[in-house]
Amino acid sequence: MNIITADELEPQQGIAHLTEHVAYMGSQKRERLFGTGSQTNAYTDFHHTVFYAACPTATPRGNVPMLPMALDALCDVMEARVEPSRLEKERAAVLSEMTMVNTIEYRVECQILSTLHRENRLAKRFPIGKEKLIRSWQTADVKTWHRTHYRPDNVLLYIVGDVDPAEAEKVIEDKFGHITAERQAAEIKLPELKEEASDLADAVVGGTVKATQSWHYPPVRHDWCIPSDSSEYKSLMLADGEVEYDVHLQKPYKLDEQVQFLGTDEIAPGFTLRPHIYRHELLQAFSLHLFAKRPVDPITDLPSFKRSLARRVALAALQIRLNVGGRSDDPAFTFVEFNQLDSAREGCAVCSLDLTAEPSRWKDGICKSLSEIRKLGTFGVTPGEMERYASALMTDAEQLAAQGDRISHGDQLAYLMETVANGHTFMSPEQSYEMTVKALSTMTVEEVNQAAKELCSHITGIAGDEGGMSDGNIVAVACCPKTKDESGPDFVDEKSLVECIKEACKVEVEPEEDVVVPYSLVPEDELNKAIEQNPPKWLGGSFTDGTPDTSPDKLTRPFTLRRLENGIRVNVAQNPFESQRGHLRLVAPGGRDAEKRMGFKEGSMAVGARAMQEGGAFGPWTREQVELFCVDHLIMVEINCNEESMIMDFTFPTTNVGNVGFGDNIKLGITGTEAVMQIVREVLVGFHWEEDALGRSKQSFRSAHESLQKNLEGKTTEMIMESMTQDDKR
């Protein structure tokens, strides 16, 4: 439903969310779906209110078609009765929800979004609303909002699933055909709000992305980070100066928070930076969030799809560079991500750098990350990176196409809604794979480097590099612990943040060197030698719980249970619903329990498991080579330790990956199954324990402990566990 918090007037802040509760929870027809295996829910955001029902095609008992029942429930939302008892019940639920979301994470998100969108309505129209107003509304207020916005011309109905389109069309007409906008408007209880609502509707038409780009977007304008002399910029900036209504809420209002986010600095000729510092005693680490807002580039044809893939290749290359840098002997940051995502809820594409670092290392973290971004924008990707990440995109698309009809309806629906809202062309997984093959088969490293240059242009522009932007607007939000010592290394204010970003963009950078990534971790001659020295032999499974013994040479269903001659137990299950994907779990009994039984130091098993996750070098290969080998073969590795076991989880493709070239010129890599088995072997026989990985492991546990001391829920849970286990330190 095109019912958005950004449409709320000053005395209506939060009413979209409350009305959603009243309409959804008050529906008696929704209650008929209970006990049928259905899932229903509702939510409100900046750009829409969504009600959905995920149902079987027929009831479990009686085999009655469920599409009419589901549409009945959704239609009931359109005709909701606003009764005093229901309003009071949902008012209490919303106020309770308001206290539940009042966490440090939510406060940080509010600070970030308020700064990022200070030039438009989103900074002052968070869905949760204002407590004072929520407590004051009567049934007439809620009914006025409902009848104003819950109109058939303001609704989009999506149906995804095993349904007959012709039959669905008849049911839709039967259930919704009687509702009209005129009928809804006749029940508006507060006519005095009509005039201001009409003024807002008129103002939306001028100077907002809702008018210029997509009717699905909120009615906002943006301080774009694109050249002001470009035709794209001029097409987006409609003449909104003639509109007297304050559609972007730039004037002060009685209910506004007493915070100013509008201060800007000219960080370089033509570039403005809007800095903001958020300090709080519950924050344990420094985090930076650096943003540039750009128009969404609709994907409607092969050239635009190819540009989107080129951006993904460039972003993947940069992310791996940053990840490898984050695992160095002395990492400048504990987390870093650079990305650009189309956001329908915000009405723009947001290019973001998000990093966390130890408070005393905040300048190093900014310098390291911005240097890497500038390096990508200046020199682009290497041929090896181009080959690696293009191949990964191809394998991803192939696996998604192989899933076909097995992709959940919920995932399909979410993708469809976001695609339509952003003006992209919706493609099935099979169509997307076909277009990916066409795009990647002709993509050049020059096209990827052009995409990299555009992605990083706000950073290279500040530095004055050739090819950087000439002007633009950037937003920086730093969140950090409160400190009394303003002269210490962990103190940051707006001035020092701006200076640090400015200096970081001027650090000298050199082109990236290609890393030699092995085709195989275990050379064939070494494997043959190992087989000759220790010939593998399968033994049958033997059990003590009454399970019949299993044969060493037969496949059984649902599990094949065997044992290698060296003692390793192997269990294999085939799952046709995970097409071209596999999951391997290696379980070593012991875990935290072994610390006490074997006389280890408390916490050593957990810290050791994390050190293995942080490390990764084995045999003759460096950590960087192993990490890139995993990237080439789309392998994800997670190592954990619980009370009973050390657990290593691997997810991997079962097809040939790490392929080079396309079509008849393709050179196949080894299968993902072979690659993951090589990693398991090397972890068991040739793992390198690295001092810096141990240091990062200790630091992660130290940070988690410090954070726990200031987390009410977490600290309470820990105290309960201590009491239940007689203060067992494990």
Sequence and secondary structure as in RCSB ss.txt:
>XXXX:A:sequence
MNIITADELEPQQGIAHLTEHVAYMGSQKRERLFGTGSQTNAYTDFHHTVFYAACPTATPRGNVPMLPMALDALC
DVMEARVEPSRLEKERAAVLSEMTMVNTIEYRVECQILSTLHRENRLAKRFPIGKEKLIRSWQTADVKTWHRTHY
RPDNVLLYIVGDVDPAEAEKVIEDKFGHITAERQAAEIKLPELKEEASDLADAVVGGTVKATQSWHYPPVRHDWC
IPSDSSEYKSLMLADGEVEYDVHLQKPYKLDEQVQFLGTDEIAPGFTLRPHIYRHELLQAFSLHLFAKRPVDPIT
DLPSFKRSLARRVALAALQIRLNVGGRSDDPAFTFVEFNQLDSAREGCAVCSLDLTAEPSRWKDGICKSLSEIRK
LGTFGVTPGEMERYASALMTDAEQLAAQGDRISHGDQLAYLMETVANGHTFMSPEQSYEMTVKALSTMTVEEVNQ
AAKELCSHITGIAGDEGGMSDGNIVAVACCPKTKDESGPDFVDEKSLVECIKEACKVEVEPEEDVVVPYSLVPED
ELNKAIEQNPPKWLGGSFTDGTPDTSPDKLTRPFTLRRLENGIRVNVAQNPFESQRGHLRLVAPGGRDAEKRMGF
KEGSMAVGARAMQEGGAFGPWTREQVELFCVDHLIMVEINCNEESMIMDFTFPTTNVGNVGFGDNIKLGITGTEA
VMQIVREVLVGFHWEEDALGRSKQSFRSAHESLQKNLEGKTTEMIMESMTQDDKR
>XXXX:A:secstr
    GGG  GGGTTHHHHHHHHHHHT HHHHTTTTTT EEEEEE SS EEEEEE  SB TTT  BSHHHHHHHHH
HHHT    HHHHHHHHHHHHHHHHHT SHHHHHHHHHHHHHTTTSGGGG  TT  HHHHHH  HHHHHHHHHHH 
 GGG      SS  HHHHHHHHHHHHTT  HHHHHTT S THHHHHHHHHHHHHTSSSHHHHT TTS S      
S TTSHHHHHH    TT  S TT  S  TT  S      EEEETTEEEEEEEEEETT  SEEEEEEEEE      
SHHHHHHHHHHHHHHHHHHHHHHHHTTSSS S SEEEEEEEEETTTTEEEEEEEEEE GGGHHHHHHHHHHHHHH
HHHH   HHHHHHHHHHHHHHHHHHHHHGGGS HHHHHHHHHHHHHTT     HHHHHHHHHHHHHH  HHHHHH
HHHHHTHHHHHHHT TTS SSEEEEEEEEEE  S TTSTT   HHHHHHHHHHHTTS           S SS HH
HHHHHHHHS   EEE   SSS     TT   SS EEEEETTS EEEE   TTSTTEEEEEEEEE TTHHHHHTT 
 TTHHHHHHHHHHH   BTTB HHHHHHHHHHTT EEEEEE SSEEEEEEEEESSB S BSSGGG B   BHHHH
HHHHHHHHHHSB   HHHHHHHHHHHHHHHHHHTT HHHHHHHHHHHHHTTT   
